[in-house]
Amino acid sequence: MRVGKLILAILLPALVLTGCWDRIEVNDVAFVLATSTDLDQGQIRSTAQIALPSSFGGAGSQGGGGGTSGSKTYLMVSQTAPTPYQGQ
């Protein structure tokens, strides 16, 4: 029983304190804020609004920005196709 507790005492911190080896940066993830699908002259138009986290700034942030230009904190992407399953 004592050996089991010792092994648990050694392994538990190793499992909990492993760090963030598989962490994904916020700037590498696309956060979709809104989507829309419309019928436009017989074609299907799909639009997505994607957040740009690097242009949000943050508490106490000055300058920087991570490579985005302009003052918008979002990106609008739109595509038109004959069917919802077919892209260009």
PyMOL Python script that loads the backbone (N, CA, C, O; Angstrom):
from pymol import cmd

cmd.read_pdbstr("""\
ATOM      1  N   MET A   1       0.832  -1.196   0.000  1.00  0.00           N
ATOM      2  CA  MET A   1       0.000   0.000   0.000  1.00  0.00           C
ATOM      3  C   MET A   1       0.870   1.251   0.000  1.00  0.00           C
ATOM      4  O   MET A   1       0.561   2.236  -0.670  1.00  0.00           O
ATOM      5  N   ARG A   2       1.958   1.199   0.757  1.00  0.00           N
ATOM      6  CA  ARG A   2       2.858   2.343   0.841  1.00  0.00           C
ATOM      7  C   ARG A   2       3.544   2.605  -0.500  1.00  0.00           C
ATOM      8  O   ARG A   2       3.771   3.755  -0.876  1.00  0.00           O
ATOM      9  N   VAL A   3       3.869   1.532  -1.213  1.00  0.00           N
ATOM     10  CA  VAL A   3       4.519   1.668  -2.512  1.00  0.00           C
ATOM     11  C   VAL A   3       3.535   2.285  -3.516  1.00  0.00           C
ATOM     12  O   VAL A   3       3.937   3.094  -4.352  1.00  0.00           O
ATOM     13  N   GLY A   4       2.261   1.914  -3.442  1.00  0.00           N
ATOM     14  CA  GLY A   4       1.241   2.476  -4.331  1.00  0.00           C
ATOM     15  C   GLY A   4       1.081   3.971  -4.124  1.00  0.00           C
ATOM     16  O   GLY A   4       0.931   4.723  -5.087  1.00  0.00           O
ATOM     17  N   LYS A   5       1.112   4.403  -2.868  1.00  0.00           N
ATOM     18  CA  LYS A   5       1.014   5.840  -2.581  1.00  0.00           C
ATOM     19  C   LYS A   5       2.241   6.593  -3.090  1.00  0.00           C
ATOM     20  O   LYS A   5       2.136   7.722  -3.570  1.00  0.00           O
ATOM     21  N   LEU A   6       3.405   5.951  -2.979  1.00  0.00           N
ATOM     22  CA  LEU A   6       4.632   6.585  -3.458  1.00  0.00           C
ATOM     23  C   LEU A   6       4.601   6.742  -4.981  1.00  0.00           C
ATOM     24  O   LEU A   6       4.974   7.786  -5.515  1.00  0.00           O
ATOM     25  N   ILE A   7       4.153   5.694  -5.667  1.00  0.00           N
ATOM     26  CA  ILE A   7       4.053   5.773  -7.125  1.00  0.00           C
ATOM     27  C   ILE A   7       3.037   6.835  -7.532  1.00  0.00           C
ATOM     28  O   ILE A   7       3.276   7.598  -8.468  1.00  0.00           O
ATOM     29  N   LEU A   8       1.908   6.887  -6.834  1.00  0.00           N
ATOM     30  CA  LEU A   8       0.895   7.903  -7.121  1.00  0.00           C
ATOM     31  C   LEU A   8       1.440   9.308  -6.873  1.00  0.00           C
ATOM     32  O   LEU A   8       1.163  10.228  -7.642  1.00  0.00           O
ATOM     33  N   ALA A   9       2.217   9.472  -5.797  1.00  0.00           N
ATOM     34  CA  ALA A   9       2.794  10.779  -5.472  1.00  0.00           C
ATOM     35  C   ALA A   9       3.811  11.222  -6.525  1.00  0.00           C
ATOM     36  O   ALA A   9       4.017  12.419  -6.723  1.00  0.00           O
ATOM     37  N   ILE A  10       4.437  10.274  -7.191  1.00  0.00           N
ATOM     38  CA  ILE A  10       5.408  10.624  -8.228  1.00  0.00           C
ATOM     39  C   ILE A  10       4.727  10.852  -9.576  1.00  0.00           C
ATOM     40  O   ILE A  10       5.083  11.781 -10.301  1.00  0.00           O
ATOM     41  N   LEU A  11       3.757  10.014  -9.912  1.00  0.00           N
ATOM     42  CA  LEU A  11       3.120  10.097 -11.224  1.00  0.00           C
ATOM     43  C   LEU A  11       2.089  11.215 -11.338  1.00  0.00           C
ATOM     44  O   LEU A  11       1.959  11.821 -12.402  1.00  0.00           O
ATOM     45  N   LEU A  12       1.360  11.499 -10.276  1.00  0.00           N
ATOM     46  CA  LEU A  12       0.318  12.526 -10.343  1.00  0.00           C
ATOM     47  C   LEU A  12       0.870  13.899 -10.720  1.00  0.00           C
ATOM     48  O   LEU A  12       0.323  14.529 -11.625  1.00  0.00           O
ATOM     49  N   PRO A  13       1.926  14.394 -10.071  1.00  0.00           N
ATOM     50  CA  PRO A  13       2.470  15.690 -10.506  1.00  0.00           C
ATOM     51  C   PRO A  13       3.012  15.652 -11.935  1.00  0.00           C
ATOM     52  O   PRO A  13       2.934  16.648 -12.654  1.00  0.00           O
ATOM     53  N   ALA A  14       3.553  14.520 -12.343  1.00  0.00           N
ATOM     54  CA  ALA A  14       4.079  14.411 -13.708  1.00  0.00           C
ATOM     55  C   ALA A  14       2.954  14.527 -14.728  1.00  0.00           C
ATOM     56  O   ALA A  14       3.160  15.090 -15.803  1.00  0.00           O
ATOM     57  N   LEU A  15       1.784  14.015 -14.419  1.00  0.00           N
ATOM     58  CA  LEU A  15       0.657  14.108 -15.344  1.00  0.00           C
ATOM     59  C   LEU A  15       0.018  15.495 -15.331  1.00  0.00           C
ATOM     60  O   LEU A  15      -0.413  15.987 -16.374  1.00  0.00           O
ATOM     61  N   VAL A  16      -0.045  16.122 -14.169  1.00  0.00           N
ATOM     62  CA  VAL A  16      -0.709  17.415 -14.038  1.00  0.00           C
ATOM     63  C   VAL A  16       0.178  18.561 -14.534  1.00  0.00           C
ATOM     64  O   VAL A  16      -0.330  19.528 -15.101  1.00  0.00           O
ATOM     65  N   LEU A  17       1.468  18.467 -14.334  1.00  0.00           N
ATOM     66  CA  LEU A  17       2.389  19.560 -14.663  1.00  0.00           C
ATOM     67  C   LEU A  17       3.153  19.304 -15.958  1.00  0.00           C
ATOM     68  O   LEU A  17       4.347  19.592 -16.034  1.00  0.00           O
ATOM     69  N   THR A  18       2.489  18.772 -16.968  1.00  0.00           N
ATOM     70  CA  THR A  18       3.177  18.443 -18.210  1.00  0.00           C
ATOM     71  C   THR A  18       3.443  19.649 -19.093  1.00  0.00           C
ATOM     72  O   THR A  18       4.194  19.535 -20.061  1.00  0.00           O
ATOM     73  N   GLY A  19       2.868  20.776 -18.803  1.00  0.00           N
ATOM     74  CA  GLY A  19       3.071  21.955 -19.625  1.00  0.00           C
ATOM     75  C   GLY A  19       2.052  22.030 -20.739  1.00  0.00           C
ATOM     76  O   GLY A  19       0.989  21.414 -20.657  1.00  0.00           O
ATOM     77  N   CYS A  20       2.367  22.782 -21.778  1.00  0.00           N
ATOM     78  CA  CYS A  20       1.420  22.964 -22.875  1.00  0.00           C
ATOM     79  C   CYS A  20       2.120  22.643 -24.188  1.00  0.00           C
ATOM     80  O   CYS A  20       2.247  23.514 -25.049  1.00  0.00           O
ATOM     81  N   TRP A  21       2.564  21.434 -24.349  1.00  0.00           N
ATOM     82  CA  TRP A  21       3.285  21.013 -25.542  1.00  0.00           C
ATOM     83  C   TRP A  21       2.407  21.025 -26.783  1.00  0.00           C
ATOM     84  O   TRP A  21       2.931  21.130 -27.892  1.00  0.00           O
ATOM     85  N   ASP A  22       1.096  20.922 -26.639  1.00  0.00           N
ATOM     86  CA  ASP A  22       0.223  20.911 -27.808  1.00  0.00           C
ATOM     87  C   ASP A  22      -0.671  22.149 -27.865  1.00  0.00           C
ATOM     88  O   ASP A  22      -1.746  22.118 -28.464  1.00  0.00           O
ATOM     89  N   ARG A  23      -0.231  23.212 -27.254  1.00  0.00           N
ATOM     90  CA  ARG A  23      -1.021  24.444 -27.205  1.00  0.00           C
ATOM     91  C   ARG A  23      -1.157  25.060 -28.588  1.00  0.00           C
ATOM     92  O   ARG A  23      -0.210  25.056 -29.374  1.00  0.00           O
ATOM     93  N   ILE A  24      -2.335  25.588 -28.880  1.00  0.00           N
ATOM     94  CA  ILE A  24      -2.589  26.285 -30.144  1.00  0.00           C
ATOM     95  C   ILE A  24      -2.765  27.764 -29.826  1.00  0.00           C
ATOM     96  O   ILE A  24      -3.586  28.133 -28.987  1.00  0.00           O
ATOM     97  N   GLU A  25      -2.004  28.592 -30.489  1.00  0.00           N
ATOM     98  CA  GLU A  25      -2.080  30.030 -30.259  1.00  0.00           C
ATOM     99  C   GLU A  25      -3.438  30.572 -30.691  1.00  0.00           C
ATOM    100  O   GLU A  25      -4.043  30.069 -31.638  1.00  0.00           O
ATOM    101  N   VAL A  26      -3.909  31.591 -29.996  1.00  0.00           N
ATOM    102  CA  VAL A  26      -5.194  32.213 -30.316  1.00  0.00           C
ATOM    103  C   VAL A  26      -5.166  32.799 -31.723  1.00  0.00           C
ATOM    104  O   VAL A  26      -6.181  32.783 -32.418  1.00  0.00           O
ATOM    105  N   ASN A  27      -4.024  33.314 -32.147  1.00  0.00           N
ATOM    106  CA  ASN A  27      -3.917  33.930 -33.469  1.00  0.00           C
ATOM    107  C   ASN A  27      -3.962  32.899 -34.591  1.00  0.00           C
ATOM    108  O   ASN A  27      -4.152  33.268 -35.750  1.00  0.00           O
ATOM    109  N   ASP A  28      -3.790  31.599 -34.272  1.00  0.00           N
ATOM    110  CA  ASP A  28      -3.814  30.548 -35.282  1.00  0.00           C
ATOM    111  C   ASP A  28      -5.182  29.904 -35.423  1.00  0.00           C
ATOM    112  O   ASP A  28      -5.339  28.983 -36.224  1.00  0.00           O
ATOM    113  N   VAL A  29      -6.171  30.354 -34.674  1.00  0.00           N
ATOM    114  CA  VAL A  29      -7.504  29.758 -34.681  1.00  0.00           C
ATOM    115  C   VAL A  29      -8.481  30.769 -35.281  1.00  0.00           C
ATOM    116  O   VAL A  29      -8.393  31.966 -35.006  1.00  0.00           O
ATOM    117  N   ALA A  30      -9.405  30.282 -36.094  1.00  0.00           N
ATOM    118  CA  ALA A  30     -10.431  31.154 -36.677  1.00  0.00           C
ATOM    119  C   ALA A  30     -11.696  31.038 -35.840  1.00  0.00           C
ATOM    120  O   ALA A  30     -12.289  29.962 -35.754  1.00  0.00           O
ATOM    121  N   PHE A  31     -12.106  32.124 -35.229  1.00  0.00           N
ATOM    122  CA  PHE A  31     -13.342  32.171 -34.461  1.00  0.00           C
ATOM    123  C   PHE A  31     -14.436  32.736 -35.359  1.00  0.00           C
ATOM    124  O   PHE A  31     -14.414  33.919 -35.696  1.00  0.00           O
ATOM    125  N   VAL A  32     -15.393  31.893 -35.748  1.00  0.00           N
ATOM    126  CA  VAL A  32     -16.476  32.325 -36.619  1.00  0.00           C
ATOM    127  C   VAL A  32     -17.528  33.031 -35.770  1.00  0.00           C
ATOM    128  O   VAL A  32     -18.104  32.431 -34.862  1.00  0.00           O
ATOM    129  N   LEU A  33     -17.775  34.298 -36.064  1.00  0.00           N
ATOM    130  CA  LEU A  33     -18.747  35.081 -35.312  1.00  0.00           C
ATOM    131  C   LEU A  33     -20.152  34.921 -35.882  1.00  0.00           C
ATOM    132  O   LEU A  33     -21.122  34.856 -35.126  1.00  0.00           O
ATOM    133  N   ALA A  34     -20.272  34.855 -37.215  1.00  0.00           N
ATOM    134  CA  ALA A  34     -21.588  34.750 -37.849  1.00  0.00           C
ATOM    135  C   ALA A  34     -21.443  34.103 -39.213  1.00  0.00           C
ATOM    136  O   ALA A  34     -20.403  34.224 -39.862  1.00  0.00           O
ATOM    137  N   THR A  35     -22.491  33.415 -39.644  1.00  0.00           N
ATOM    138  CA  THR A  35     -22.540  32.860 -41.000  1.00  0.00           C
ATOM    139  C   THR A  35     -23.884  33.196 -41.622  1.00  0.00           C
ATOM    140  O   THR A  35     -24.867  33.444 -40.924  1.00  0.00           O
ATOM    141  N   SER A  36     -23.907  33.197 -42.949  1.00  0.00           N
ATOM    142  CA  SER A  36     -25.134  33.502 -43.663  1.00  0.00           C
ATOM    143  C   SER A  36     -25.144  32.750 -44.983  1.00  0.00           C
ATOM    144  O   SER A  36     -24.102  32.584 -45.617  1.00  0.00           O
ATOM    145  N   THR A  37     -26.318  32.295 -45.397  1.00  0.00           N
ATOM    146  CA  THR A  37     -26.498  31.668 -46.703  1.00  0.00           C
ATOM    147  C   THR A  37     -27.684  32.344 -47.374  1.00  0.00           C
ATOM    148  O   THR A  37     -28.777  32.392 -46.810  1.00  0.00           O
ATOM    149  N   ASP A  38     -27.471  32.865 -48.577  1.00  0.00           N
ATOM    150  CA  ASP A  38     -28.502  33.604 -49.304  1.00  0.00           C
ATOM    151  C   ASP A  38     -28.618  33.080 -50.727  1.00  0.00           C
ATOM    152  O   ASP A  38     -27.682  32.482 -51.258  1.00  0.00           O
ATOM    153  N   LEU A  39     -29.772  33.307 -51.337  1.00  0.00           N
ATOM    154  CA  LEU A  39     -29.984  33.016 -52.739  1.00  0.00           C
ATOM    155  C   LEU A  39     -29.795  34.320 -53.503  1.00  0.00           C
ATOM    156  O   LEU A  39     -30.538  35.279 -53.296  1.00  0.00           O
ATOM    157  N   ASP A  40     -28.796  34.355 -54.391  1.00  0.00           N
ATOM    158  CA  ASP A  40     -28.429  35.567 -55.107  1.00  0.00           C
ATOM    159  C   ASP A  40     -28.441  35.286 -56.607  1.00  0.00           C
ATOM    160  O   ASP A  40     -27.488  34.706 -57.127  1.00  0.00           O
ATOM    161  N   GLN A  41     -29.504  35.685 -57.315  1.00  0.00           N
ATOM    162  CA  GLN A  41     -29.671  35.512 -58.750  1.00  0.00           C
ATOM    163  C   GLN A  41     -29.487  34.055 -59.173  1.00  0.00           C
ATOM    164  O   GLN A  41     -28.766  33.773 -60.131  1.00  0.00           O
ATOM    165  N   GLY A  42     -30.134  33.132 -58.466  1.00  0.00           N
ATOM    166  CA  GLY A  42     -30.063  31.708 -58.779  1.00  0.00           C
ATOM    167  C   GLY A  42     -28.824  31.015 -58.269  1.00  0.00           C
ATOM    168  O   GLY A  42     -28.676  29.807 -58.453  1.00  0.00           O
ATOM    169  N   GLN A  43     -27.935  31.744 -57.636  1.00  0.00           N
ATOM    170  CA  GLN A  43     -26.704  31.188 -57.069  1.00  0.00           C
ATOM    171  C   GLN A  43     -26.809  31.208 -55.545  1.00  0.00           C
ATOM    172  O   GLN A  43     -27.527  32.035 -54.982  1.00  0.00           O
ATOM    173  N   ILE A  44     -26.108  30.317 -54.889  1.00  0.00           N
ATOM    174  CA  ILE A  44     -26.059  30.282 -53.431  1.00  0.00           C
ATOM    175  C   ILE A  44     -24.839  31.082 -52.971  1.00  0.00           C
ATOM    176  O   ILE A  44     -23.713  30.793 -53.377  1.00  0.00           O
ATOM    177  N   ARG A  45     -25.064  32.073 -52.138  1.00  0.00           N
ATOM    178  CA  ARG A  45     -23.968  32.875 -51.582  1.00  0.00           C
ATOM    179  C   ARG A  45     -23.830  32.551 -50.096  1.00  0.00           C
ATOM    180  O   ARG A  45     -24.778  32.698 -49.325  1.00  0.00           O
ATOM    181  N   SER A  46     -22.636  32.109 -49.710  1.00  0.00           N
ATOM    182  CA  SER A  46     -22.334  31.835 -48.302  1.00  0.00           C
ATOM    183  C   SER A  46     -21.327  32.862 -47.813  1.00  0.00           C
ATOM    184  O   SER A  46     -20.340  33.147 -48.492  1.00  0.00           O
ATOM    185  N   THR A  47     -21.576  33.412 -46.642  1.00  0.00           N
ATOM    186  CA  THR A  47     -20.721  34.436 -46.072  1.00  0.00           C
ATOM    187  C   THR A  47     -20.385  34.055 -44.632  1.00  0.00           C
ATOM    188  O   THR A  47     -21.233  33.545 -43.900  1.00  0.00           O
ATOM    189  N   ALA A  48     -19.151  34.307 -44.241  1.00  0.00           N
ATOM    190  CA  ALA A  48     -18.722  34.056 -42.860  1.00  0.00           C
ATOM    191  C   ALA A  48     -17.998  35.288 -42.338  1.00  0.00           C
ATOM    192  O   ALA A  48     -17.223  35.919 -43.056  1.00  0.00           O
ATOM    193  N   GLN A  49     -18.261  35.621 -41.081  1.00  0.00           N
ATOM    194  CA  GLN A  49     -17.561  36.713 -40.404  1.00  0.00           C
ATOM    195  C   GLN A  49     -16.628  36.069 -39.392  1.00  0.00           C
ATOM    196  O   GLN A  49     -17.075  35.345 -38.502  1.00  0.00           O
ATOM    197  N   ILE A  50     -15.338  36.330 -39.524  1.00  0.00           N
ATOM    198  CA  ILE A  50     -14.311  35.685 -38.709  1.00  0.00           C
ATOM    199  C   ILE A  50     -13.603  36.746 -37.876  1.00  0.00           C
ATOM    200  O   ILE A  50     -13.213  37.793 -38.394  1.00  0.00           O
ATOM    201  N   ALA A  51     -13.437  36.471 -36.583  1.00  0.00           N
ATOM    202  CA  ALA A  51     -12.753  37.403 -35.684  1.00  0.00           C
ATOM    203  C   ALA A  51     -11.252  37.380 -35.948  1.00  0.00           C
ATOM    204  O   ALA A  51     -10.687  36.338 -36.279  1.00  0.00           O
ATOM    205  N   LEU A  52     -10.617  38.533 -35.800  1.00  0.00           N
ATOM    206  CA  LEU A  52      -9.166  38.662 -35.893  1.00  0.00           C
ATOM    207  C   LEU A  52      -8.635  38.987 -34.501  1.00  0.00           C
ATOM    208  O   LEU A  52      -8.548  40.161 -34.142  1.00  0.00           O
ATOM    209  N   PRO A  53      -8.277  37.975 -33.706  1.00  0.00           N
ATOM    210  CA  PRO A  53      -7.884  38.216 -32.317  1.00  0.00           C
ATOM    211  C   PRO A  53      -6.680  39.122 -32.163  1.00  0.00           C
ATOM    212  O   PRO A  53      -6.572  39.826 -31.160  1.00  0.00           O
ATOM    213  N   SER A  54      -5.772  39.126 -33.125  1.00  0.00           N
ATOM    214  CA  SER A  54      -4.568  39.943 -32.986  1.00  0.00           C
ATOM    215  C   SER A  54      -4.869  41.432 -33.049  1.00  0.00           C
ATOM    216  O   SER A  54      -4.054  42.235 -32.593  1.00  0.00           O
ATOM    217  N   SER A  55      -6.022  41.829 -33.604  1.00  0.00           N
ATOM    218  CA  SER A  55      -6.335  43.252 -33.678  1.00  0.00           C
ATOM    219  C   SER A  55      -7.240  43.710 -32.534  1.00  0.00           C
ATOM    220  O   SER A  55      -7.610  44.883 -32.480  1.00  0.00           O
ATOM    221  N   PHE A  56      -7.603  42.808 -31.621  1.00  0.00           N
ATOM    222  CA  PHE A  56      -8.410  43.194 -30.471  1.00  0.00           C
ATOM    223  C   PHE A  56      -7.604  43.992 -29.466  1.00  0.00           C
ATOM    224  O   PHE A  56      -8.150  44.869 -28.796  1.00  0.00           O
ATOM    225  N   GLY A  57      -6.314  43.707 -29.348  1.00  0.00           N
ATOM    226  CA  GLY A  57      -5.511  44.318 -28.306  1.00  0.00           C
ATOM    227  C   GLY A  57      -5.806  43.610 -27.011  1.00  0.00           C
ATOM    228  O   GLY A  57      -6.100  42.415 -27.009  1.00  0.00           O
ATOM    229  N   GLY A  58      -5.733  44.310 -25.934  1.00  0.00           N
ATOM    230  CA  GLY A  58      -6.018  43.707 -24.644  1.00  0.00           C
ATOM    231  C   GLY A  58      -5.752  44.707 -23.559  1.00  0.00           C
ATOM    232  O   GLY A  58      -5.381  45.848 -23.833  1.00  0.00           O
ATOM    233  N   ALA A  59      -5.938  44.295 -22.335  1.00  0.00           N
ATOM    234  CA  ALA A  59      -5.702  45.186 -21.204  1.00  0.00           C
ATOM    235  C   ALA A  59      -4.228  45.534 -21.132  1.00  0.00           C
ATOM    236  O   ALA A  59      -3.377  44.654 -20.999  1.00  0.00           O
ATOM    237  N   GLY A  60      -3.936  46.794 -21.219  1.00  0.00           N
ATOM    238  CA  GLY A  60      -2.552  47.242 -21.101  1.00  0.00           C
ATOM    239  C   GLY A  60      -1.723  47.067 -22.353  1.00  0.00           C
ATOM    240  O   GLY A  60      -0.516  47.306 -22.316  1.00  0.00           O
ATOM    241  N   SER A  61      -2.320  46.661 -23.463  1.00  0.00           N
ATOM    242  CA  SER A  61      -1.515  46.476 -24.671  1.00  0.00           C
ATOM    243  C   SER A  61      -1.327  47.812 -25.368  1.00  0.00           C
ATOM    244  O   SER A  61      -2.239  48.637 -25.437  1.00  0.00           O
ATOM    245  N   GLN A  62      -0.131  48.000 -25.877  1.00  0.00           N
ATOM    246  CA  GLN A  62       0.179  49.216 -26.610  1.00  0.00           C
ATOM    247  C   GLN A  62       0.865  48.816 -27.897  1.00  0.00           C
ATOM    248  O   GLN A  62       1.858  48.089 -27.873  1.00  0.00           O
ATOM    249  N   GLY A  63       0.351  49.278 -29.010  1.00  0.00           N
ATOM    250  CA  GLY A  63       0.976  48.957 -30.278  1.00  0.00           C
ATOM    251  C   GLY A  63       0.816  47.492 -30.608  1.00  0.00           C
ATOM    252  O   GLY A  63      -0.140  46.845 -30.181  1.00  0.00           O
ATOM    253  N   GLY A  64       1.750  46.981 -31.363  1.00  0.00           N
ATOM    254  CA  GLY A  64       1.696  45.564 -31.745  1.00  0.00           C
ATOM    255  C   GLY A  64       0.538  45.309 -32.671  1.00  0.00           C
ATOM    256  O   GLY A  64       0.050  46.231 -33.325  1.00  0.00           O
ATOM    257  N   GLY A  65       0.098  44.100 -32.737  1.00  0.00           N
ATOM    258  CA  GLY A  65      -1.037  43.806 -33.576  1.00  0.00           C
ATOM    259  C   GLY A  65      -0.921  42.499 -34.307  1.00  0.00           C
ATOM    260  O   GLY A  65      -1.942  41.959 -34.731  1.00  0.00           O
ATOM    261  N   GLY A  66       0.243  41.967 -34.476  1.00  0.00           N
ATOM    262  CA  GLY A  66       0.375  40.651 -35.065  1.00  0.00           C
ATOM    263  C   GLY A  66       0.178  40.576 -36.561  1.00  0.00           C
ATOM    264  O   GLY A  66      -0.190  39.516 -37.069  1.00  0.00           O
ATOM    265  N   GLY A  67       0.404  41.647 -37.284  1.00  0.00           N
ATOM    266  CA  GLY A  67       0.421  41.563 -38.731  1.00  0.00           C
ATOM    267  C   GLY A  67      -0.885  41.864 -39.434  1.00  0.00           C
ATOM    268  O   GLY A  67      -0.942  41.738 -40.657  1.00  0.00           O
ATOM    269  N   THR A  68      -1.925  42.252 -38.742  1.00  0.00           N
ATOM    270  CA  THR A  68      -3.156  42.615 -39.429  1.00  0.00           C
ATOM    271  C   THR A  68      -3.153  44.120 -39.654  1.00  0.00           C
ATOM    272  O   THR A  68      -2.640  44.890 -38.842  1.00  0.00           O
ATOM    273  N   SER A  69      -3.737  44.516 -40.770  1.00  0.00           N
ATOM    274  CA  SER A  69      -3.777  45.946 -41.061  1.00  0.00           C
ATOM    275  C   SER A  69      -5.220  46.416 -41.036  1.00  0.00           C
ATOM    276  O   SER A  69      -6.145  45.622 -41.208  1.00  0.00           O
ATOM    277  N   GLY A  70      -5.404  47.688 -40.825  1.00  0.00           N
ATOM    278  CA  GLY A  70      -6.744  48.247 -40.764  1.00  0.00           C
ATOM    279  C   GLY A  70      -7.260  48.273 -39.344  1.00  0.00           C
ATOM    280  O   GLY A  70      -6.612  47.789 -38.416  1.00  0.00           O
ATOM    281  N   SER A  71      -8.460  48.857 -39.191  1.00  0.00           N
ATOM    282  CA  SER A  71      -9.009  49.017 -37.850  1.00  0.00           C
ATOM    283  C   SER A  71     -10.094  47.995 -37.544  1.00  0.00           C
ATOM    284  O   SER A  71     -10.601  47.968 -36.422  1.00  0.00           O
ATOM    285  N   LYS A  72     -10.469  47.150 -38.511  1.00  0.00           N
ATOM    286  CA  LYS A  72     -11.523  46.173 -38.278  1.00  0.00           C
ATOM    287  C   LYS A  72     -10.993  45.013 -37.436  1.00  0.00           C
ATOM    288  O   LYS A  72      -9.843  44.597 -37.573  1.00  0.00           O
ATOM    289  N   THR A  73     -11.848  44.510 -36.576  1.00  0.00           N
ATOM    290  CA  THR A  73     -11.483  43.369 -35.746  1.00  0.00           C
ATOM    291  C   THR A  73     -12.097  42.079 -36.283  1.00  0.00           C
ATOM    292  O   THR A  73     -12.157  41.071 -35.580  1.00  0.00           O
ATOM    293  N   TYR A  74     -12.555  42.122 -37.540  1.00  0.00           N
ATOM    294  CA  TYR A  74     -13.158  40.945 -38.149  1.00  0.00           C
ATOM    295  C   TYR A  74     -12.816  40.905 -39.631  1.00  0.00           C
ATOM    296  O   TYR A  74     -12.367  41.895 -40.208  1.00  0.00           O
ATOM    297  N   LEU A  75     -13.039  39.738 -40.239  1.00  0.00           N
ATOM    298  CA  LEU A  75     -12.822  39.529 -41.656  1.00  0.00           C
ATOM    299  C   LEU A  75     -14.087  38.926 -42.243  1.00  0.00           C
ATOM    300  O   LEU A  75     -14.619  37.959 -41.699  1.00  0.00           O
ATOM    301  N   MET A  76     -14.571  39.477 -43.334  1.00  0.00           N
ATOM    302  CA  MET A  76     -15.750  38.936 -44.015  1.00  0.00           C
ATOM    303  C   MET A  76     -15.280  38.147 -45.236  1.00  0.00           C
ATOM    304  O   MET A  76     -14.543  38.666 -46.075  1.00  0.00           O
ATOM    305  N   VAL A  77     -15.715  36.881 -45.329  1.00  0.00           N
ATOM    306  CA  VAL A  77     -15.377  36.021 -46.456  1.00  0.00           C
ATOM    307  C   VAL A  77     -16.683  35.583 -47.104  1.00  0.00           C
ATOM    308  O   VAL A  77     -17.595  35.119 -46.419  1.00  0.00           O
ATOM    309  N   SER A  78     -16.776  35.728 -48.429  1.00  0.00           N
ATOM    310  CA  SER A  78     -18.003  35.390 -49.132  1.00  0.00           C
ATOM    311  C   SER A  78     -17.672  34.596 -50.390  1.00  0.00           C
ATOM    312  O   SER A  78     -16.665  34.852 -51.049  1.00  0.00           O
ATOM    313  N   GLN A  79     -18.531  33.628 -50.719  1.00  0.00           N
ATOM    314  CA  GLN A  79     -18.334  32.783 -51.896  1.00  0.00           C
ATOM    315  C   GLN A  79     -19.679  32.493 -52.531  1.00  0.00           C
ATOM    316  O   GLN A  79     -20.666  32.290 -51.824  1.00  0.00           O
ATOM    317  N   THR A  80     -19.733  32.469 -53.856  1.00  0.00           N
ATOM    318  CA  THR A  80     -20.956  32.154 -54.592  1.00  0.00           C
ATOM    319  C   THR A  80     -20.733  30.883 -55.398  1.00  0.00           C
ATOM    320  O   THR A  80     -19.681  30.709 -56.013  1.00  0.00           O
ATOM    321  N   ALA A  81     -21.731  29.988 -55.396  1.00  0.00           N
ATOM    322  CA  ALA A  81     -21.655  28.732 -56.134  1.00  0.00           C
ATOM    323  C   ALA A  81     -23.062  28.324 -56.570  1.00  0.00           C
ATOM    324  O   ALA A  81     -24.045  28.792 -55.996  1.00  0.00           O
ATOM    325  N   PRO A  82     -23.168  27.459 -57.577  1.00  0.00           N
ATOM    326  CA  PRO A  82     -24.493  27.024 -58.047  1.00  0.00           C
ATOM    327  C   PRO A  82     -25.247  26.182 -57.031  1.00  0.00           C
ATOM    328  O   PRO A  82     -26.476  26.231 -56.987  1.00  0.00           O
ATOM    329  N   THR A  83     -24.539  25.411 -56.215  1.00  0.00           N
ATOM    330  CA  THR A  83     -25.185  24.584 -55.183  1.00  0.00           C
ATOM    331  C   THR A  83     -24.454  24.794 -53.871  1.00  0.00           C
ATOM    332  O   THR A  83     -23.317  25.265 -53.876  1.00  0.00           O
ATOM    333  N   PRO A  84     -25.073  24.459 -52.746  1.00  0.00           N
ATOM    334  CA  PRO A  84     -24.397  24.633 -51.459  1.00  0.00           C
ATOM    335  C   PRO A  84     -23.185  23.718 -51.298  1.00  0.00           C
ATOM    336  O   PRO A  84     -22.317  23.993 -50.469  1.00  0.00           O
ATOM    337  N   TYR A  85     -23.109  22.646 -52.065  1.00  0.00           N
ATOM    338  CA  TYR A  85     -22.029  21.669 -51.922  1.00  0.00           C
ATOM    339  C   TYR A  85     -20.880  21.888 -52.873  1.00  0.00           C
ATOM    340  O   TYR A  85     -19.907  21.134 -52.839  1.00  0.00           O
ATOM    341  N   GLN A  86     -20.958  22.902 -53.728  1.00  0.00           N
ATOM    342  CA  GLN A  86     -19.961  23.125 -54.757  1.00  0.00           C
ATOM    343  C   GLN A  86     -19.311  24.484 -54.539  1.00  0.00           C
ATOM    344  O   GLN A  86     -19.998  25.505 -54.491  1.00  0.00           O
ATOM    345  N   GLY A  87     -18.016  24.498 -54.409  1.00  0.00           N
ATOM    346  CA  GLY A  87     -17.272  25.744 -54.261  1.00  0.00           C
ATOM    347  C   GLY A  87     -16.520  26.070 -55.533  1.00  0.00           C
ATOM    348  O   GLY A  87     -16.432  25.239 -56.437  1.00  0.00           O
ATOM    349  N   GLN A  88     -15.983  27.259 -55.608  1.00  0.00           N
ATOM    350  CA  GLN A  88     -15.230  27.654 -56.798  1.00  0.00           C
ATOM    351  C   GLN A  88     -13.759  27.573 -56.522  1.00  0.00           C
ATOM    352  O   GLN A  88     -12.949  27.867 -57.401  1.00  0.00           O
TER     353      GLN A  88
END
""", "prot")
cmd.dss("prot")
cmd.show_as("cartoon", "prot")
cmd.util.cbc("prot")
cmd.orient("prot")
